[in-house]
Amino acid sequence: MAHSIQGTFVSEKINKVRWRPDPFNNSHCFITGSWDGDENKIKLWDFHDNEDSEVYPFVVSEIAHKGDVTEALFLNADTFACSSSYGSVSLFKIMYREDSEISIEENIHWEHIHKFQNDEISPCTSITSYDQDIVSVGEDGRINLLTLSPEKIIRSYNNADSCSINCVLFLKHNEILTSNSRGQMKIWDLRSKNEDPSSTFILSGDMVAPTCLTYHPTQRHLVVAGDEEGSMTIWDLRQNTYPINLLRAHEESVTEIQFHPEYPDHLFSSSNSGEIWHWSVKSKSSNLILGAPGEDEESNAWFTSDAFKNKLEVLTLMDKLHKPINSFDVNQTKVLCGCDNEAIYLINGIKLHNF
């Protein structure tokens, strides 16, 4: 492998890992959220690159988190949101003190906004954000639209689904995509006065449940869904009757999928089987970056169905682990991932040139 791999034992199972945004695309800070512990935590980490020797990440600050961290996402460089298996959503701030110390402080807390009809707490399974708005979904089949200005719940779809909603994704400011445990994908218009989805379609004919969603960085109608059987399905939501492509990928459930934000011809995926893969579109053109502004969709391999698999190069970023890789995040040529073996891994030097 041309890239380097550096593992660090952290004494807790990591369920989410996210790079802290950096305006110069040179972030060396990140957060982790743990799960399945007596006391789960959110931690802010830092490390500095050193070409001559390995420098392991170190904890800058940490804060206790009630319940498992089920999702984490940054709204800006100093603000991030986390969801909890206790049915709550919290907004955190990275604060700088006069003594130069950095701390994580909870800024807003939406307590138990997911619960079953018997008032038993329901896990919040996923959150997504768009500007100042956050949408949460849970095992109770509820959708909540939250806003930071003012700090309140704008709207709740109390009976959005009769089963668990596993994933949610903002497509645009007034539209979200959800997927449930029965394999149904639903598009919701947040401007609509009724509480019915504007569109419903099936991921698979076998009721396979989606486990994660992502969209193309420049063409949000292109969506990829990972499922519990290890496959990835590619959809063009402008014509969502049938998927564009189905990739038989991992041996077990797909935990996360993500396009590279600057190079959308590169896709990454991780799984419960302990695999993390790099999917790259083959191209003989050195100046072709798929998904770039003004790109003709016909030249985008993700939109094509004929011999699609022959256009992909699939690389294993590190040896298969014996525990699930729950989460990863991509920043330039670096990939961070968190695992149930109580370790985090920094994979550095990812090849992003077209083939």
Secondary structure as UniProt FT lines:
FT   STRAND          4..9
FT   STRAND          14..19
FT   TURN            23..24
FT   STRAND          29..34
FT   STRAND          40..46
FT   STRAND          58..65
FT   STRAND          69..76
FT   TURN            77..78
FT   STRAND          79..84
FT   TURN            85..86
FT   STRAND          89..96
FT   TURN            98..99
FT   STRAND          102..110
FT   TURN            111..112
FT   TURN            117..118
FT   STRAND          124..130
FT   TURN            131..132
FT   STRAND          133..138
FT   TURN            139..140
FT   STRAND          143..148
FT   TURN            149..150
FT   STRAND          151..157
FT   TURN            158..159
FT   STRAND          165..172
FT   TURN            173..174
FT   STRAND          175..180
FT   TURN            181..182
FT   STRAND          184..189
FT   TURN            190..191
FT   STRAND          199..202
FT   TURN            205..206
FT   STRAND          210..215
FT   TURN            220..221
FT   STRAND          222..227
FT   TURN            228..229
FT   STRAND          231..236
FT   HELIX           237..239
FT   TURN            240..241
FT   STRAND          245..248
FT   STRAND          254..259
FT   TURN            264..265
FT   STRAND          266..271
FT   TURN            272..273
FT   STRAND          276..281
FT   TURN            286..287
FT   TURN            290..291
FT   TURN            293..294
FT   HELIX           297..299
FT   HELIX           301..303
FT   TURN            306..307
FT   HELIX           308..311
FT   STRAND          312..316
FT   STRAND          325..331
FT   TURN            332..333
FT   STRAND          334..339
FT   TURN            340..341
FT   STRAND          343..348
//
